[in-house]
Amino acid sequence: MGVAGVRIAMICTEKLPVPPVRGGAIQTYIDGVLPHLARRHELTVFCRRDPDLPDEELRDGVRFLRVEPGPSAWTYGSAVADLLGEERFDLLHMFNRPLLLPLYAQAAPGSRVVLSVHNEMFSPTKLSAEAGTEVAARADRIVTISRFIERGIRRRFPESAPKLRTIYSAADVDRFLPRWDPRARTEASALRAQLGLGAGRVVLYVGRLSPKKGAHVVIGAIERLQRRGARVCLVIVGSKWYGGDDPDPYIDALQAQAAQLSPPAVFTGYVHYADVHRYFWLADVFVCASQWLEPLSRTHYEAMAAGLPIVTTDRGGNAEVVRGWKNGVIPKRFDDPRSMARALRRILRRPRAASAMGRRGRHLAETRYSWGRVAAELQQVYQSLT
């Protein structure tokens, strides 16, 4: 712990563990900044218990305490609060559960509190006006992952404005190498053969398979491209939920829809996060088809790091890292396969422009969207409080 070091409790949600052995955007975020913050601070990470991880361990200088998630966020929060009450922390950095902030603050009365918000957790359906007012008053800083999320909080609770700051997420630029790197080329060639991909161009979808993520729109777009003679294949990486391949009617419908393609789409099912980067290397373009108001999908940063041009929908915060940055294309209509097909065609038919987009994305990943930058901005937040 350096001279400026403080004791920080980082409190993950009850959904998934840290490190992200089962994936998860928040878990990946925490894991990404830990090595940088651990150089200056004494860190304890509170997260849910997992059969593949010990309940307590010291890993790379960071202490992990994993607790039983229980049937609800409140059960989990109560267990974490009990542990917080046994020690002294200078600062609590909690994630995505504003309703639990008063509970944690009461358990550690001498601690400053930073709340990171990765979803629309301040919406009326998730947070009453009374509870939101209390959270806005008791939080010392509120960090969001997109301007979209920040605007939503500011609009409903204007008194929170002085405490708000957007800090964009990132990708591991050392693991998500650009696809032109020799190591990436070798891996991509082997993976293409393993998946039985032909010589055509590859469109990549990475994400959970649910209607709000829009894989059905992508399949519809590929169908239109193939009908017009494009030699293109779709690879769909993901499952219903992190960590497994549970059956699901929506996935069954996707597979039936994709079977009409020629060549048919490749469904990988769940891929461990430690292996996901390899799939970015075999693609020519990455597509995010969010139908809901996505806070800002982490996959955009990973696609940029891998040097892929991006097609993304203007839903929630997604467009914030594409519009105006010359690293991708935004369809005019988020829910129209024809509009998605036009955006993909614009990239696939212009290889030089597509290459420039990919290289621009890689440059952005290295200079703006690395975990070192995220940690540096969080350090500024911590320093302002401690």
N, C-alpha and C positions, 0 to 999 in steps of 0.2 A: 504494500500500500504506500503510495507516494505521499509527499508532504501535504498535497491538497486533498488527500483521500478522506472519504467519509464512509460510514457504514450504511449500506443501501440494501433494502429489501425489495427485490423485484418480484411482483406477485402476478403470476400468469392466471388465466382463467381455468375453470374446471374441466374444459373440454378435452385437451390433449397435453402430453408431457413435453418437457424440455430436457435434453435436446429433442429436435423434432423427428423422433424415430417413426412417427406415424404421420408426419407432415403437419400442416397447419401454418397459416400466415403469421399469426402472433408468435407462435413458438419459433418459427424461423427467424423472425425479427429479433427476438430476445437472444437466440443463439448467435445471431450475426454480430450483435454489438458487444456481447460479453467479453471476447478476447481483448477488445480495445478498452473497455471501461475497467476491466480487471487490473490493468496496468496502473490505475490511479486510485481505485477504490476497493473496499472490502465488500464483496457482493455475496448475498444469499438469495437464491432463487427458490420461491415457493411455487409448486406446481402439483398436478395430480399424480397419483401413484400409477405405475405401469408394470406389468409382469416382466418386462425386459429390462427394467432399471431398478437399482437398489433404492430403498426408501430414503436413505441418506448417504451422501458421498461428497468427496472433495475432488473436483475435476478441473484441472488446469487453473488452480487457484481460486475457483468459484465453488462455494458450498451450495448443495442442492438438498432441499427438504421436500419430500413428496408425500402427499397426504391422500387419504381416501376421498374420492370426489363426492360420494353420497348421492342421494336422489335429486339434489337441487343445488343451484349456485349458493343458496343460503347455507346449506349444510356444509359445503366445501368452505365457504367464507368463514363460518364459525370455527372450523378446525384450524384454518390459517390464523384467525384472530387470536386463538388460544396460544399458538406458537409465538406470535408477535409479542404477546404480553409477557413472555418469559425472557425477553432480551431487550436491548436498547438499540434502536436504529436512528440514525440521523435523518434518514429520508426513506419514504416509501414510494416506490414507483409501481403503481398498479395498472392493470390493463383491462379495459373494455367492460368493466362492471361498475358503473357509477353508483348503482344502488348499494354496493358494498362499501363505498368510501367512508361513510360515517362509522360503520362498524370497525374498519381498520384504523381509522383515525382515533377512535376511542380506545382501541387496544394499545396504541402506541402514541400517547398524548403529546410526547415531546418531539415527534417527528414531523417534518415537512412532507407534503403529499403532492406527488405528480401523478396525474391521470392521463394515460394514453388511450385515445379513442380510435378504434379501427373500423367501427361500423356506426350506423345511425342509432346509437344507444341513448341519445337524448330526444328521440322522437316521442310523441304523445302516447304511442302504444307501448312504449317500454319504460317511460319515466314520467311520473305525474309532475304537474307544475310545482307542487310543494316540495317534492323530493329533489327535482332539478334545481330549484332555488337554493336548497340546502347544500347540494353538491357544489354548485357554482361558488357558494360562499366559503365552503371548507377546503376546496382544492386550492393549492398554492399556484399550480400551473396545470393547464390542460393542453396536451399535445395531440394533434390530429394527423392522420396520414394523407389527407388531401384537403384542398380548399373547399371541396364539396361538403365534407364533413364539418369543417370549421364554420362555413356559412350557415349550416343547419343549426349548430349550437348557438351561434351568435344571434341568429334570427329569433330563436325562441327564448333565449336567456341573454339579452343584451348586456346585462351586468357582468357577464363572464368575459367580455371582449378583451380587457387588459391582460387576462391570464392566458389567452389562446395563442397557440403557435402551431403552424403546420410544419411538420418535418417529414418529407417524403421518404419512403422505404428504399430498399436497395436489393442488390443481388451479390453473391460471392463471385467477383470478377476473376478470381484465381481458379475457381472450379468451373464456372460457366465460361469456358474459353471461347473465343470467336471461332466460328466454324471453319475459317481458313487456316487455323493453326494446324500444323502437321499431325499433332496428336488427335485433334478433333476429326480430321479427315480419315485417319485410320479407323477410329472408333465408328464413325458414320458408315464407312464401307462395310464393316463387319455387321453392324446392326441392320443395314439395308438387306444384306443377304439373309440374316436371321429372320427378318420379318417377311421375306419374299417380295420385296418391293422391286418393281421394274425400273426402267430407265427414265420414267416420267418425272415431272416435278412433284414435290411433296409439300402439302399444306398440313400444318401441325396445329392441333387443338390440345391444350393441356388444362385440365381442371376437373372439378367434380361434375358428375353427370346428373344434372337436374334441369327441369324446364327453364328456370331463371338464368341458367348459364348459357343456354342457346345452342347447344350442339346440333339440334334439329335444323336450325337456320343454316348452319355451316354445311350440313349434308345436302340440304336443298340447293345451296349455292354450287357445290361441287357437281351435283347432278346437272345443273344448267351448263356449267363449263364443259363437262364431258359430252353433253349433247351437241355442243358446238364444236367438238373435235379436239378439245384440249387434252393433252396427255398429262393428266394430273391425278395424284392419289392422295387420299386423306388418311392421316394417322391420328387416332383419338386416344390420348393418354389420360386415364383417370377412372374413377369408379363412383358409386353413389356416395360413399363416405370414406374418410381417411382410414387406411389400414386394412381394407378387405374388399371383397367382391360379392357383397350381398346381392341377391336377386332383386329386381325392381321392374315394375311395369314400364316405366319410362325408358329404361335401358333396353328392355325387350323391343319397344317400339322403335328406338334408334337403330338397333341392329337390323330390324326388318326393313326400315327405310334405307339403311346403308347397303343392304344386300342387293339393291337395285342398281348400285353403281358398278361401273366397269372400268378399271378394276374396283372391287368392293373396298370399302374402308377397312382399315386395320384397327381393331380394338385391342389395346394392350391390357386392359384391366388395371387394377391398382399397381402402381410402380412405387417402390420405396423411394423416398425423397433423395437418398444418397445416389440414386441411379438416374434421376429425372433429367439431369443435364445432358446425358448422352442422346436423348431424343431430339433435343433442340439442334444438335449437330447434323442430323440427317435431313433437316427440313430446308425448304427454299423460302417459306414465308410462314409467319406465326399469326394465328387468328384468335381473337377474343370476342365472343359474341354475346356478351352480357345483355340480358333482357330486363333485368331488374336494375335499380339504381345502385350499381356496384360502387363501394367506397373508393376503391382503386386496386385492381387485381395485381398481386405481386408478380404474376407471370410476365407482365410488361417489362419489368426490370431484367428478368432472366432472359427474355427474348432479345432485349437490347444487348446484354452482355455477350450473348451467343452470336451477335452480328446478324440478326434476322430482321428484315423489314416486317412491319406490324400492320395488320388490319384489325381495328378495334371499334366497338360501338361507342357512341357518345351518350353513355349512361353513367350517371353519378360522376365519379372522378377520373374515369379511364382516360378521357381525351386530354387531361391536363399534362400528361407526359408524352403526348403524340402531336397534338395540334400545335403548329408553329415550330416544331422541332425538326421537321424534314426527315423523320425516321419511320413514317408509316402513312396509312390512308384511313380515313374515317368514312364509312358508308353514310349516305344521306338518310337512309331509314334503317333503324337498328333491327327491325323485326321482319324485313323483307329479303328473302333469299336472292331475289333478282338484284337488289341493291348491293348485297354482300358479294354476289358473283361479279358485278361490275368493278368493285373495289379490288377483288383478288385478280381479276383479269388485268387491271391497270398495272399491277406489280409483275405478274407472270409474263406479260408481253413485253416488258421493258427491263431486260436483265441488267443493263448498265445503271439505270435509275434505281433498280432494286438493290444492286450492290452498294450504291452510294447511300441508300437509306440504311442498310445494314451496318455499314462502316460508321455512319453518323450515330447510330444507336450505340455501337460499341464505345465510341468516343464519349457519349453521354454517360454510359455506365461507368466508365473509368473516372470521369471528372465530376459527375454530379450524383451518381446513384450507386456508390460503394458503401459498404458497412462502416468504413473508417469515417466517411463524411457524416453518416447518421450518428455515430457515437460522438463525434466532435460537436454536433449541434445539441445532442442530449447533455453533453458536458457543460455547454453554455447555460442550459436550463438549470442544471444542478448547481452550477457556480453562482447563479443569480440568487439562489435560495440558501446556500450554505456558506 
